[in-house]
Amino acid sequence: MIDPVTVSPLRQRMIEDMTIRRFGEHTQRDYVRQVREFTAFLGLPPDRAEPEDLRRYQLHLASLGASYARMNLACTALRFFFHVTLGRTGFGDRMARIPTPDRLPVVLDTQEVALLLAHARSLKDRAALSIAYGCGLRVSEIANLKVADIDSARMLIRVEQGKGRKDRYVMLAPDLLDLLRQWWRVKRPRGWLFPGQQPGQPITTRQLNRACHTAAVAAKLDKRVSMHTLRHSFATHLLERKTDIRVIQVLLGHRKLDTTAVYTRVALKTLREVTSPLALLAPPPPP
């Protein structure tokens, strides 16, 4: 996390406020970074900021071309800092939240997925990428898998404390089980299924995304591919095979069905099979 020796009392209180609310490590790090960057812009301790300073900071971010996500993260983190840590109710409420563009997810077809997996640079990478596509797990969930999470007796994988701090199970295909057994025989991992470079620590999400990018380049795919692309492809291909969308929702760990429904917009095979009402029109009667 953060070295307590170098933490100011104000920052330490903010960390404690986030810890009480069970914020994840990555969220805490992101929020602290946003307040630190605001402080650097302000040139004063953040508890001396005025409402106009927040407006000036958002204008500063916009002039730098900050992304929608970057702008909204700063807004959320600063509101938390002023509302919760400093107890200034209403301070920052006028900060603008930017509507995120509604873009369709990038999806690989089955041939592209097979090509990507074939170009994984190691057995470890191929096993991790295969879990992403074969089970639809988030990259952080793959990184935190343990050997004990693989339930070969019931052909399930346990996802412990995924997004939203929820446990769930996903299916374990026979081919994936064989691949994981190959990986286990080679590495004999204990604890973490995919150990990282640091002793006792799992592989990082950055390492997994780098492995995916390397495989995509080697496969000469002309799409922007990440680990999340494999998750999108998993959901889309299930939908195209007429899997109930509520089952897909459970497998993905989505809280709302609306989140899963986005895949109906990229399930091209399903869309092509829909008959247009124009094709059902009866021919007009002869004049």
N, C-alpha and C positions, 0 to 999 in steps of 0.2 A: 504494500500500500504506500504510505507516505512516511518518511522518516520523522518521528515525533520530535527529534532534537531540533529540526530546522523549521518546525511549524509554529506560526504565531498563535497567540491565544485566540484571536478571532477566527483564524482558519481552523484551529483545533475544535472550537465550538461548532463550526459548520459541519465538520466531519462527524462530530458526535451526534448532531441533529440528523444527519443522513443515516448514521449507524442505527439510531433509535428506530428510524422508519424502514430499516432493512433494505436500504438502497444497495445495489450490487457494487462490486469493486470498480468496474468500468464506469458506472454512472457517477460514483463519487469522484473518480479521477477527472472525468469530463467536467463536472460542475466546478471543482476546485480550479481547473485550468481556465474556465470561462471567467471566474471572478478574478483570477490572477491577471489575465489579459486586460480586463476592464480596469483594474487597478493601475496597470502600466500606462494605459491610455489616459487615465485621470490624473496621474502624477501625485495623488494624495491617498491616504488610507481610504478604503472603500466605504467605511461607515460615515465619511464626511461628504459623500456624494449628495447631490441635489437632483430632483426629477429632471431638470434640463440636461444634466450630465448623461442620463440614460438615453435621452433623445439624441444628443450629440454623438454618443457612442454608436447607436444604431445607424446614424447617418454616415459615420466613419466606416462601419462594416460594409454598408451598401456601396460606398464609393470605392472600396477595395474589390468589389465584385464577389463578396461572400455568398456562398450557396444558400439556398432556402434552408437546408438542414442546419447550417452553421448559424444563420440568423436566429432560427427558432430555438436552437440549443442555448445560445447566449441569453435569450429572453427567459427561458424556463429556469436556467441556473441562477440568473440574477434575481428573478422574482423569489425563488426559494431563499436565497441569501438574505434579501431585505425583509421578506415576510416572516420567515421562520427564525433565522439566526439573529437578526436584529430586531424582530418584533415590530416592524414598521408596516402595519396593515394598510393595504392600498398602495404602498410605494411601488412604482413600476407597473401598475395596472394599465397604464396608457402605452406601454411598450407594444409595438406592432408585432403581431404574429403573421408570418407570410404563408398564404395558402400554397401547399406543395402541389406541383404539377402532377396530374394523374397520368402517369406513363405506364404503358404495358410492360410486363416483365419480359426479359430476354429468355427464350426457350430454345433448347437444342432438340433436333429430331433424334430418333433412335440411332441412326447411323452415325451422327455426330457424337453422341454419347459414347458409342462403342469405340469410335476413333480416339476420343479423348482418353478413355481408360486404357486403351492399348498403348498410348504414348506416355503413360505415367512413368516417371524415371526410376521408381523403385517399387518393391512389393508393398512397402509401408504406404507410399503415396497411393498406389492402386487400391489398397484396402480402404483407405480413408475416403477416397473419391467414390468408391463403390457404395460405401455407407450413405454418402450424401445423396446419391441418385437412387439407390435401392431402398432407402428408408425415409428419405426426405428430411433428414435432420439438419438443423442449423449448424453452422461451422463451430460455434461455441459448444454446442451439445456434443459434437464429435470429439472435440478436444478434451472434453471432460468425461468421456466414456471410460469405464473401468472394465477390467477383464471379467469381473463378477457380474457385469450388466448383460453379458451374453448368455442367454438362457437357451441352450441348445436342446434341452429336453422338451420345451414348449415351443421352440422355434420363434422366440421373441427377443427383442432387445429392450431393456429397461432404460428409459431416459429419465434421469434423476434431476429434479429441480431445473427443468428447462425454463424458457422465458415465462415470466409471470410466476416463477417459483412453483411450478406444477410438475408432478411426475406423470409419466404416461408410458405406454408400451407401443412399439411398432413391430411390424412383421420382420422375420429373419428368413430370407430366401435360402434354399439349400446351396446354391452356387456361392452366395455371399458367405455362408458358414464355412464352406470348403476353403475359400480364400482367407478368411480370418484364422482358420486352423493352420494354413500354410504360414501365415505371418507369425502365429504363436510359436510354431516349431522352430522358426528361424531366430526370433528375438527372445522368446520366453519372457514376455513382459510380466511384471508383477505390479499389481495396483493399477496404474494407468494403462489402458489398452495401447495408447500411442505415447510412449514416454518422450519428453522433450530433451533439449540439449542440457538443461540444468538438472542435476541429480534430484530425483524425487518430485519433479515437476512434469506436468503433461505438455504435450506439444502446444505451441501457441497458435492462435487463429491466423496470425500473420504467416507463419510457416505453412499452414494448410493452404491459404490463399495463394501463396507463392508457388506451391506444388501444383495447384490447379492451373495457374497462369502458365507455368513452364510446360505442362502437358498440352495446353491449348495451343501454344506457340509451336511446339513440336508437331502437333497434329495439323497445323496450318488452317485452323478454324478462323473464319472471317467475322466472327461475332465477339463481342466483349464478354468473356467468360469468367465467372467467379464461382466459388463454392455455392453461393446462393442460387446461381443459375441452375445448378444440378437439382437443388430443392424445387425450383420453379418447374423444371422439366419433369421431375417425379410426379408432382401434382397434376400437371397438364396431361401427361401420358395416362395416368390413372383415369382422369375424367374422360379422355378420348376412348377408353375401354369401358366406358359406361359404369364406372364405380360410383356408388352413391356419394354425392358431394358432402353429406354429413359424415360419412366414414373418412373421407379425405380430410375434413376439418379436424377430426379426432387425431388422425395420424400426424398432421402438421402441428397440432397443439395450438390451433387458433381458438381464441375465446369467442370471436364473433364469426358467424357464417358469412357475413358480408366480406370479410377479409379473404376467405377461401373463394368466394364467388368471382374474384377477379380472373381466375383461371378459365372461366367460361368464355372470356374474351380472347383467349389465345389458344383454345383447343380447336385448332383449325380443321382437324379431321371431322370433329363433331359439327362444326359450322357448315362444312361443305356438304354434309349429309342431310342438312335441313332443306326441305322442299320449299321453294319460293311459292307464295300464293299466286304469283303470275302464271306459274306452270299449271296450276289447277283450274284456271279459268276455262269455262266451256267456250267453244267457238261461237261467235255471234250468229244468229239465225240469218239465213240468206235473205237478201232484200226482196 
